[in-house]
């Protein structure tokens, strides 16, 4: 895995306005999926792990200091 991700850090504004709301929304959606599917939490965790892997392989190199992420 490329270590370029270690060079980027979000701003406080990005954390407050984008990252924390995204975490909160994603967490709520995951709980809803667990309830709706009546599945073990591990199933959703595996889905998220697969998604994270797909994202990493879709963007193998982080280029520049893009604020689009």
C-alpha positions as CSV (number, residue, x, y, z in Angstrom):
1,X,0.0,0.0,0.0
2,X,1.2,3.5,-0.8
3,X,2.2,5.6,2.2
4,X,1.2,8.9,0.5
5,X,-2.0,9.0,2.5
6,X,0.2,9.7,5.6
7,X,1.2,13.1,4.0
8,X,-2.4,14.4,3.8
9,X,-4.2,15.7,6.9
10,X,-7.7,17.2,6.8
11,X,-8.3,20.7,8.0
12,X,-10.4,21.3,11.1
13,X,-13.1,22.6,8.8
14,X,-13.0,19.4,6.7
15,X,-13.2,17.3,9.8
16,X,-16.1,19.3,11.3
17,X,-18.1,19.8,8.1
18,X,-17.4,16.7,6.0
19,X,-15.6,13.8,7.8
20,X,-17.5,13.7,11.1
21,X,-20.9,14.0,9.5
22,X,-19.9,11.3,7.0
23,X,-18.8,9.0,9.8
24,X,-22.1,9.6,11.7
25,X,-24.2,9.1,8.6
26,X,-22.4,5.9,7.6
27,X,-22.6,4.5,11.1
28,X,-26.4,5.1,11.2
29,X,-26.8,3.5,7.8
30,X,-24.8,0.5,8.8
31,X,-26.9,0.0,11.9
32,X,-30.0,0.3,9.8
33,X,-28.7,-2.3,7.3
34,X,-27.9,-4.7,10.2
35,X,-31.5,-4.3,11.4
36,X,-33.1,-4.4,8.0
37,X,-31.1,-7.5,6.8
38,X,-31.2,-9.1,10.3
39,X,-27.6,-10.0,9.7
40,X,-24.6,-10.1,12.1
41,X,-22.6,-6.9,12.3
42,X,-19.6,-8.7,10.9
43,X,-21.4,-9.0,7.6
44,X,-21.6,-5.2,7.3
45,X,-18.0,-4.9,8.6
46,X,-16.9,-7.2,5.8
47,X,-18.8,-5.1,3.2
48,X,-17.1,-2.0,4.5
49,X,-13.7,-3.7,4.4
50,X,-14.3,-4.7,0.8
51,X,-15.4,-1.2,-0.1
52,X,-12.3,0.3,1.5
53,X,-10.1,-2.1,-0.5
54,X,-11.9,-1.2,-3.7
55,X,-11.4,2.5,-3.0
56,X,-7.7,2.0,-2.3
57,X,-7.2,0.1,-5.5
58,X,-9.2,2.6,-7.5
59,X,-6.9,5.4,-6.4
60,X,-3.5,3.8,-6.2
61,X,-1.6,7.0,-6.0
62,X,-2.5,10.2,-4.2
63,X,-1.5,13.1,-6.4
64,X,-0.8,16.5,-4.9
65,X,-2.6,18.2,-2.1
66,X,-6.1,17.9,-3.6
67,X,-8.9,19.2,-1.3
68,X,-11.4,17.2,-3.4
69,X,-11.0,14.1,-1.2
